[in-house]
Amino acid sequence: MAAMGLKDTIYATLKRTGITDAVARSRWRQHRHLILCYHGISTLDEHEWNAQLYMTPAKLRARLRYLRDHDYAILPLADAVARLRAGTLPPRSVSLTFDDGATDFATHALPILREFNAPATVYVTTYYAEHRFPVFDTALSYVLWQGRHSAADVSALVEHAGPLAVATEAERQLVRALVRTYTDDREMNGAEKQAFLERVGALVHVDVAAFSASGRLAIMTPETVRSLPRDLVDVELHTHRHRTPRDADQFKREIKDNRASLAAIMGDSAARTHFCYPSGDYSSSFVTWLGELGVTSATTCVPRLVDSGSAALLLPRFVDTMNVSDLSFEAWVTGMAQWLPRRTENTLDPARA
C-alpha cells in the first residue's frame, strides 16, 4: 500500500473509533492552535501544473465549509497569537494565511472568505505589486509546463551546448535551473526577465503576452491590495523581493522595503509586525534580525500545531494543498495528525520565489 493510502487508512480508523473527535474536543487541543497555509487559488489549470501550490476554489470552499460545520473558531492570526499567550483560546481554533498576495487571492479566495465570514492574513511580497509582471520563476515554470507538448528545443535561449527539451518534469527542471543561472549572471531586472519569458513562450508556443495581461501568476496591484476589506483581511510582511538573504543588512532591507511599500500601498501607518518566511526558508539568524526590526510573529512551513512553547518567530503551519486528502485535513485540524509520525519540511517549491 502506498504511504499516503496507509496514512489515510490510519486516519479513517481513528475517526471511526471516535478517537479523532475526542482529540478535537480535548483540553490538549484547546491549548493549541492550527495555522493553515494557502498559496494560489486556481483560475484555469494551475492546480494541474502544481498541486502543491494551487488549489481549486471548490476545494477551498469545502475546507471552510468543514470548519464551519464542525464548529471551528477561525481567528485572525494576530488575535490567535495573543490569545494563545494569554491562555484564552476558544475550542478548535484555527487561522487562515495566504502567502505572496497573488491576484487570485482577490478574485477567487476573497469571495469564499466573505461567504463564510472567515478572517485571513495575506502576506504580500511587494516588488511585483509595484512592477506589473508575473512572478518570473513561477511564470517560467508554468509556461514551460504549458509548452510541454511543443517538442521545442530551448537550448539557444541559455547558450547551452546540447539540446534542451521541455517534455518531462526532469527536463523542465534542468531548463529552469539553467535559466535561473543565466538571468542571475546577467543581473536581469524585472522588465528584462519578462522579455526573456516572452522569448521562452515563443519557442514553446505559449502566448506570454496574453497570459501576462490576464494577471494570472501576478501579485495584486496596489489598488487591489488597498481595497481588501480590513475587517476581514490583514495585510502583512513577506519581504519585498520574495527572497531571504543570509546577509544581515540585505535581509533587513527586504523587510524595511516591504514594510515601506505596504505602508505606501495601504496609505496608513500601521506597524505591520507579522511576517512569513518566503518559501518557508528560514535560518536561526533571521530570528535575531526580525526581533531587531520589531517583528512579533513569523510563520514557517513546518507542519505542527502552535502551543504556548512555540517560538513566536518560528511558528509552525500546516500547508494545505490539492494533494491533502479530506481525511488528512481533518486529522490536522482536530490535532490528531500531530500524534502520528510524519516527515517534516521547512521549505516549499522554490519555483514560487
C-alpha positions in Angstrom: 0.0 0.0 0.0 1.3 3.5 -0.9 2.4 5.7 2.1 -0.5 8.2 1.5 -3.0 5.3 1.4 -1.7 3.9 4.6 -1.9 7.2 6.3 -5.5 7.7 5.3 -6.3 4.2 6.4 -5.0 5.0 9.9 -6.9 8.3 9.9 -10.1 6.6 8.9 -9.7 4.0 11.6 -9.1 6.7 14.3 -12.1 8.6 13.1 -14.4 5.6 13.0 -13.4 4.6 16.6 -14.1 8.1 17.9 -10.5 8.9 18.8 -10.2 11.8 16.3 -13.3 13.5 17.7 -12.1 13.0 21.3 -8.8 14.7 20.4 -10.7 17.6 18.8 -12.7 18.1 22.0 -9.8 17.7 24.4 -8.2 20.3 26.7 -5.0 19.4 24.9 -6.4 20.7 21.6 -7.9 23.8 23.2 -4.5 24.9 24.3 -3.2 24.6 20.8 -3.8 26.5 17.6 -3.5 25.4 14.0 -2.3 27.9 11.4 -3.3 26.9 7.9 -1.2 28.0 4.9 -2.5 28.5 1.3 -0.9 29.8 -1.8 -2.6 30.2 -5.1 -6.3 29.5 -5.9 -6.5 28.1 -9.4 -8.0 30.3 -12.2 -7.7 27.7 -15.0 -5.3 24.8 -14.8 -2.7 25.9 -12.3 -3.6 23.1 -9.9 -2.9 20.6 -12.6 0.5 22.2 -13.1 1.4 22.5 -9.4 -0.9 20.8 -7.0 1.4 21.7 -4.1 0.9 25.4 -4.6 -2.6 25.8 -6.3 -6.0 24.7 -5.0 -9.3 24.9 -6.8 -11.9 27.3 -5.5 -14.2 24.4 -4.9 -11.7 22.7 -2.6 -11.1 25.9 -0.6 -14.8 26.3 -0.2 -15.1 22.7 1.0 -12.4 23.3 3.6 -14.2 26.4 5.0 -17.5 24.5 5.0 -15.9 21.7 7.0 -14.6 24.2 9.6 -18.0 25.9 9.8 -20.0 22.7 10.1 -17.7 21.3 12.8 -17.6 24.5 15.0 -14.1 25.6 14.4 -13.2 29.1 15.6 -11.4 30.9 12.7 -9.3 33.7 14.4 -7.3 36.5 12.9 -3.7 35.4 13.2 -2.7 38.4 15.5 -5.6 37.7 17.8 -4.8 34.0 17.9 -1.2 34.6 18.9 -2.2 37.0 21.6 -4.9 34.6 23.0 -2.5 31.7 22.9 -0.1 33.6 25.1 -2.9 34.6 27.4 -4.4 31.1 27.6 -7.8 32.3 26.3 -8.1 30.3 23.0 -11.5 29.1 22.2 -12.0 25.4 21.4 -10.9 24.2 18.0 -9.1 27.4 16.9 -7.5 27.8 13.5 -6.1 30.7 11.5 -6.0 31.1 7.7 -2.9 32.5 6.0 -2.3 33.1 2.3 1.3 33.6 1.0 2.5 36.1 -1.7 -0.6 38.1 -2.3 -1.4 36.8 -5.8 -4.2 38.3 -7.9 -6.2 35.1 -7.4 -6.4 35.9 -3.7 -8.7 38.8 -4.5 -10.6 37.2 -7.4 -11.0 33.7 -6.0 -10.2 33.4 -2.3 -11.8 36.6 -1.1 -15.3 35.8 -2.3 -15.1 32.5 -0.4 -13.8 34.1 2.7 -16.7 36.6 2.5 -19.2 33.7 2.1 -18.0 32.1 5.3 -17.1 35.3 7.1 -13.6 33.9 7.6 -10.8 36.3 8.6 -7.4 35.7 6.9 -3.9 37.1 6.8 -2.3 37.7 3.4 1.4 38.1 3.3 2.2 40.3 0.4 5.6 40.4 -1.4 5.7 43.9 -2.9 8.2 44.1 -5.8 5.8 42.5 -8.2 2.9 44.5 -6.9 4.8 47.6 -8.0 6.1 46.1 -11.3 3.3 44.6 -13.3 4.8 41.4 -14.5 4.0 37.8 -13.5 6.4 36.5 -10.8 9.2 35.3 -13.1 10.3 31.9 -11.6 6.7 30.8 -11.2 5.6 32.0 -14.6 8.6 30.4 -16.2 7.8 27.0 -14.6 4.1 27.4 -15.7 5.0 28.4 -19.3 7.4 25.5 -19.7 4.7 23.2 -18.4 2.1 24.6 -20.8 4.5 24.1 -23.7 5.4 20.5 -22.7 3.8 19.1 -25.9 5.6 21.6 -28.2 8.7 19.4 -28.9 10.7 22.6 -28.6 14.4 22.8 -28.1 15.2 25.9 -25.9 19.0 25.5 -25.7 19.6 28.7 -27.7 18.0 30.7 -25.0 20.7 29.9 -22.5 23.5 29.3 -24.9 23.6 25.6 -23.9 25.7 23.2 -26.0 23.3 20.4 -26.3 19.5 20.2 -26.9 17.1 21.2 -24.1 13.6 19.6 -24.3 10.7 20.5 -22.1 8.6 17.4 -22.4 9.2 15.9 -18.9 9.4 17.4 -15.5 13.1 16.5 -15.2 13.8 18.3 -18.5 11.9 21.3 -17.4 13.6 21.3 -14.0 17.0 21.4 -15.8 15.8 24.3 -18.0 14.6 26.3 -15.0 18.0 25.8 -13.3 19.9 26.9 -16.4 17.6 29.9 -16.9 18.0 31.0 -13.3 21.7 30.9 -13.6 21.6 32.7 -17.0 19.4 35.5 -15.8 21.2 35.9 -12.4 24.6 36.1 -14.1 23.3 38.9 -16.3 21.6 40.6 -13.3 18.4 40.9 -15.3 15.8 43.2 -13.9 12.0 42.6 -13.9 11.5 44.0 -17.4 14.4 42.1 -18.9 13.1 38.9 -17.3 9.7 39.5 -18.8 11.2 39.9 -22.2 13.1 36.7 -21.7 9.9 34.9 -20.7 8.2 36.1 -23.9 11.1 34.5 -25.8 10.6 31.3 -24.0 6.9 31.4 -24.8 7.5 32.0 -28.5 9.7 28.8 -28.6 7.2 26.6 -26.7 4.1 28.1 -28.4 2.6 29.8 -25.4 1.2 33.4 -25.7 3.0 35.0 -22.8 1.7 38.5 -23.6 -1.9 37.3 -23.3 -1.1 35.3 -20.2 0.6 38.3 -18.6 -2.3 40.6 -19.5 -4.7 38.2 -17.7 -3.0 38.9 -14.4 -2.5 35.2 -13.7 0.5 34.3 -11.5 0.9 38.0 -10.8 0.8 39.8 -7.5 -2.2 42.0 -6.7 -2.0 45.6 -7.9 -1.5 48.3 -5.2 -5.1 49.4 -5.8 -6.4 45.8 -5.2 -4.3 45.4 -2.0 -5.7 48.7 -0.8 -9.3 47.7 -1.5 -9.1 44.5 0.6 -11.7 44.6 3.4 -9.9 45.5 6.6 -12.5 43.8 8.8 -11.7 40.5 7.1 -8.1 40.6 5.7 -4.9 41.6 7.5 -2.1 42.6 5.1 1.3 41.6 6.5 5.0 41.2 5.6 6.6 38.7 3.1 9.8 40.5 2.1 9.9 43.0 -0.9 11.6 40.7 -3.4 10.5 37.3 -2.1 14.0 36.3 -1.0 15.8 35.6 2.3 19.4 36.8 2.0 21.8 35.4 4.6 23.5 38.8 4.9 22.0 40.9 7.8 21.9 44.2 6.0 20.3 42.7 2.9 17.8 40.7 4.9 16.8 43.7 6.9 16.5 45.8 3.7 14.0 43.2 2.4 11.8 43.7 5.5 12.2 47.5 5.6 11.4 47.8 1.8 8.4 45.5 2.2 7.1 47.4 5.2 7.6 50.8 3.5 5.9 49.6 0.3 2.9 48.2 2.1 2.6 51.5 4.1 2.5 53.4 0.9 0.1 51.0 -0.8 -2.3 50.9 2.2 -1.9 54.6 3.0 -1.6 54.1 6.7 1.0 54.0 9.4 0.2 50.5 10.8 3.2 48.8 12.4 2.9 45.5 10.5 4.7 43.2 12.7 3.7 39.8 11.4 5.9 38.0 8.8 6.0 34.9 6.8 9.3 33.3 5.5 9.2 33.2 1.7 9.1 29.6 0.5 9.3 28.6 4.2 13.0 29.3 4.1 14.4 30.3 7.4 17.6 30.4 9.4 18.3 31.0 13.1 20.0 34.3 12.2 16.7 35.6 10.9 15.1 35.4 14.4 17.5 37.9 15.8 17.2 40.2 12.8 13.4 40.1 12.8 13.4 40.9 16.6 15.6 43.9 15.9 13.0 45.1 13.4 10.1 44.8 15.8 8.5 41.7 14.1 6.4 39.9 16.7 5.4 36.7 14.8 6.9 34.8 11.9 5.4 31.7 10.3 7.3 28.8 8.8 6.0 25.8 6.8 6.9 23.2 9.5 3.7 21.1 10.0 2.7 21.3 13.6 0.1 23.0 15.9 1.2 26.1 17.8 1.4 25.8 21.5 2.5 28.0 24.4 6.1 26.9 24.0 6.3 27.7 20.3 8.9 30.4 19.4 7.0 33.4 18.2 9.4 34.0 15.3 9.3 30.3 14.2 5.6 29.5 14.3 4.7 26.2 12.6 1.9 26.0 9.9 0.2 23.2 8.0 0.4 23.8 4.2 -2.9 22.7 2.8 -2.8 21.7 -0.9 -4.8 19.8 -3.5 -2.9 16.7 -2.6 -4.0 16.8 1.0 -6.9 14.4 1.4 -10.1 15.2 3.3 -9.1 12.7 6.0 -5.6 14.2 6.3 -7.1 17.7 6.6 -9.5 16.6 9.3 -6.6 14.9 11.2 -4.7 18.1 11.2 -7.5 20.5 12.3 -8.5 18.1 15.0 -4.9 17.8 16.1 -4.8 14.0 15.6 -2.1 14.2 13.0 0.4 15.6 15.4 0.3 12.3 17.4 1.5 10.3 14.4 5.0 10.1 12.8 5.4 12.3 9.8 8.0 13.9 7.5 9.0 17.4 8.5 10.0 20.1 5.9 10.8 23.7 6.2 10.8 24.8 2.6 8.4 24.9 -0.4 9.0 24.7 -4.1 11.5 27.5 -5.0 9.7 27.9 -8.3 7.3 30.0 -6.3 10.0 32.5 -5.4 
